Amino acid sequence: MIYPNELLPQSDYKLIDFESLDCLSDLIVLCRQTKDSNFIAFDSDNSEIIKSEYISIETDHLRDFSTNLFGIFNENHFGIEWSKNAKTDGMFDNWEENNEIVNPVFEEHFYINPKKSAFFLKLNDFQNKFIPNDQNDEILSKVIHTPCNCNFWHFSIRWLINGIDSSELPKTKRRSVLSIARTQISLSGQSEPADFNILDSKCYQK
């Protein structure tokens, strides 16, 4: 099996900046891969929510919440699973323009797990959005393009608390804030993507 070329950074690509008005859209969707499709629960109003354990096992992992931009990265790619060799061989290193890209090799770097699935998040629910809370804090979520050598479409959701990145907070405070972030993801997640647009190529091509 050949690794999907459409996921790899290309020589004419550039970082995607969602602060740019040219790249904003109400119909941009992120997806979060899961181990299987059993991630939906229902709240007291019988509304879909994402099960907590499918968001993140460790609360601290939420400070840099890994997602993919849905569109070119799609359901055909949900089953990709990575081996330990992928990290050792630099597949997860941050991509920078002019990086030499090496194609991941099937069974050496990745394999396919057909049980894997994904849930979906609307970009507009997390890009520069303040999260309501009872702690009198300003909790701001931001979506940042964090491509790696094996996946140009990787994005991170990060959290600023009163202007400070959650990773810089004391442990107790950080976990309290990230628990609020987990709830926000749970309430916002969807089992199917709403109407969505594939990002205009002018937003990522030079």
C-alpha positions as CSV (number, residue, x, y, z in Angstrom):
1,M,0.0,0.0,0.0
2,I,1.3,3.5,-0.9
3,Y,0.8,6.3,1.6
4,P,-1.7,8.9,0.4
5,N,0.3,11.6,-1.4
6,E,-2.5,14.1,-0.9
7,L,-1.7,14.2,2.8
8,L,2.0,15.1,2.3
9,P,3.3,18.6,2.3
10,Q,4.2,19.8,-1.2
11,S,6.9,22.2,-2.4
12,D,4.4,24.9,-3.3
13,Y,2.6,24.8,0.1
14,K,2.6,27.4,2.8
15,L,1.3,27.5,6.4
16,I,-2.5,28.1,6.7
17,D,-3.5,31.1,8.7
18,F,-7.1,31.2,9.8
19,E,-6.6,34.8,11.0
20,S,-6.6,35.7,7.3
21,L,-10.1,36.7,6.2
22,D,-9.4,35.0,2.9
23,C,-9.3,31.6,4.6
24,L,-12.4,32.0,6.9
25,S,-15.6,30.1,6.2
26,D,-18.6,29.1,8.3
27,L,-18.3,25.6,6.7
28,I,-14.7,24.6,7.6
29,V,-14.7,21.4,9.7
30,L,-12.0,19.6,11.8
31,C,-12.0,15.9,12.5
32,R,-10.6,14.0,15.5
33,Q,-9.6,10.4,14.9
34,T,-10.9,7.8,17.4
35,K,-10.1,4.2,18.1
36,D,-13.6,3.1,16.9
37,S,-17.1,4.5,16.2
38,N,-18.5,4.0,19.7
39,F,-17.9,7.6,20.8
40,I,-21.4,9.0,21.0
41,A,-23.4,9.3,24.2
42,F,-26.6,11.3,24.9
43,D,-27.2,14.0,27.5
44,S,-30.4,14.6,29.6
45,D,-31.9,16.4,26.6
46,N,-31.2,13.4,24.4
47,S,-28.6,15.5,22.4
48,E,-25.5,13.8,21.1
49,I,-22.3,14.4,23.0
50,I,-18.8,12.9,22.6
51,K,-17.8,10.5,25.3
52,S,-15.0,11.9,27.5
53,E,-12.7,9.0,27.1
54,Y,-12.8,9.4,23.3
55,I,-11.6,13.0,23.6
56,S,-8.5,12.4,25.6
57,I,-7.5,9.8,28.2
58,E,-5.1,12.3,29.9
59,T,-6.4,15.7,30.7
60,D,-3.0,17.2,30.0
61,H,-3.1,16.0,26.4
62,L,-5.8,18.6,25.8
63,R,-3.4,21.5,26.0
64,D,-2.4,20.8,22.4
65,F,-5.5,19.0,21.0
66,S,-4.7,17.2,17.8
67,T,-7.1,17.4,14.8
68,N,-7.1,17.3,11.1
69,L,-8.7,19.7,8.6
70,F,-11.5,17.6,7.0
71,G,-11.8,17.7,3.2
72,I,-8.6,16.5,1.5
73,F,-8.0,14.6,4.7
74,N,-11.2,12.5,4.8
75,E,-12.9,9.3,5.8
76,N,-10.5,7.3,3.6
77,H,-7.7,8.3,5.9
78,F,-9.3,7.7,9.3
79,G,-7.8,4.2,9.6
80,I,-4.2,5.3,9.4
81,E,-2.3,4.1,12.5
82,W,1.3,4.9,13.1
83,S,4.1,2.7,14.4
84,K,6.9,3.7,16.7
85,N,9.3,3.9,13.7
86,A,7.3,6.8,12.4
87,K,8.4,9.0,15.3
88,T,11.9,7.8,15.2
89,D,12.2,8.5,11.5
90,G,10.9,12.0,11.8
91,M,7.4,11.6,10.4
92,F,5.9,13.7,13.2
93,D,8.6,16.4,13.1
94,N,7.1,19.9,12.5
95,W,7.0,20.6,8.7
96,E,8.7,23.7,7.5
97,E,8.9,25.0,4.0
98,N,11.8,23.4,2.0
99,N,11.8,20.3,4.3
100,E,12.8,17.2,2.4
101,I,9.7,14.9,2.6
102,V,10.2,11.1,2.8
103,N,7.1,9.0,2.1
104,P,6.0,6.8,5.0
105,V,6.3,3.1,4.2
106,F,3.5,0.7,4.8
107,E,4.0,-1.7,7.8
108,E,7.3,0.1,8.6
109,H,5.8,3.5,9.5
110,F,2.0,3.0,9.2
111,Y,-0.7,0.4,8.8
112,I,-4.5,0.5,8.5
113,N,-6.9,-0.1,11.4
114,P,-10.4,-0.5,9.9
115,K,-12.0,0.0,13.3
116,K,-10.9,3.6,13.6
117,S,-13.4,6.5,13.0
118,A,-13.6,10.2,13.8
119,F,-15.9,12.9,15.2
120,F,-16.2,16.4,13.8
121,L,-15.8,19.9,15.1
122,K,-16.8,23.1,13.4
123,L,-13.8,25.5,13.1
124,N,-16.0,28.5,14.0
125,D,-16.8,26.8,17.4
126,F,-13.1,27.0,18.4
127,Q,-11.3,29.7,16.4
128,N,-10.9,32.7,18.7
129,K,-13.9,31.6,20.8
130,F,-14.3,32.4,24.5
131,I,-15.5,29.5,26.6
132,P,-18.1,30.2,29.3
133,N,-16.9,29.1,32.8
134,D,-17.6,29.7,36.5
135,Q,-14.0,30.6,37.3
136,N,-14.1,34.2,36.1
137,D,-11.3,33.4,33.6
138,E,-11.1,34.4,30.0
139,I,-10.6,31.0,28.3
140,L,-9.9,31.5,24.6
141,S,-9.6,28.6,22.1
142,K,-7.5,29.0,19.0
143,V,-7.0,26.7,16.0
144,I,-3.4,26.6,14.8
145,H,-1.9,24.9,11.7
146,T,0.7,22.5,12.9
147,P,1.7,20.4,9.9
148,C,4.1,17.6,10.3
149,N,6.3,15.8,7.7
150,C,3.7,13.1,7.2
151,N,0.5,15.2,7.3
152,F,0.1,18.7,6.0
153,W,-3.6,18.8,7.3
154,H,-2.8,18.6,11.0
155,F,-4.2,21.3,13.2
156,S,-4.0,21.9,17.0
157,I,-6.6,23.4,19.2
158,R,-4.9,25.4,22.0
159,W,-6.2,27.3,25.0
160,L,-5.3,30.7,26.3
161,I,-6.3,31.6,29.9
162,N,-6.2,35.3,30.6
163,G,-3.8,35.5,27.8
164,I,-1.5,32.7,29.0
165,D,-1.1,29.4,27.1
166,S,-2.5,26.5,29.2
167,S,0.9,24.7,29.0
168,E,2.4,27.5,31.1
169,L,-0.1,27.4,33.9
170,P,0.5,25.6,37.3
171,K,-0.6,22.0,37.1
172,T,-3.8,22.3,39.3
173,K,-5.0,25.4,37.4
174,R,-4.2,23.9,34.0
175,R,-6.1,20.7,34.7
176,S,-9.1,22.7,35.9
177,V,-9.2,24.8,32.8
178,L,-8.6,21.8,30.5
179,S,-11.5,20.0,32.1
180,I,-13.7,22.9,30.9
181,A,-12.1,22.6,27.5
182,R,-13.0,18.8,27.4
183,T,-16.6,19.6,28.2
184,Q,-16.7,22.2,25.4
185,I,-15.3,19.6,22.9
186,S,-17.8,17.0,24.1
187,L,-20.8,19.3,23.6
188,S,-19.6,20.6,20.2
189,G,-18.6,17.3,18.6
190,Q,-20.7,15.7,15.9
191,S,-20.9,12.2,14.7
192,E,-21.3,13.3,11.1
193,P,-19.9,16.5,9.4
194,A,-22.4,19.2,8.8
195,D,-22.2,20.9,5.4
196,F,-18.6,21.6,4.8
197,N,-16.3,23.4,2.3
198,I,-12.9,22.1,1.2
199,L,-10.4,24.9,1.9
200,D,-9.7,27.1,-1.1
201,S,-6.2,26.2,-2.5
202,K,-5.2,29.9,-2.3
203,C,-5.1,29.5,1.5
204,Y,-2.3,26.9,1.4
205,Q,-0.6,27.2,-2.0
206,K,2.0,29.9,-2.7
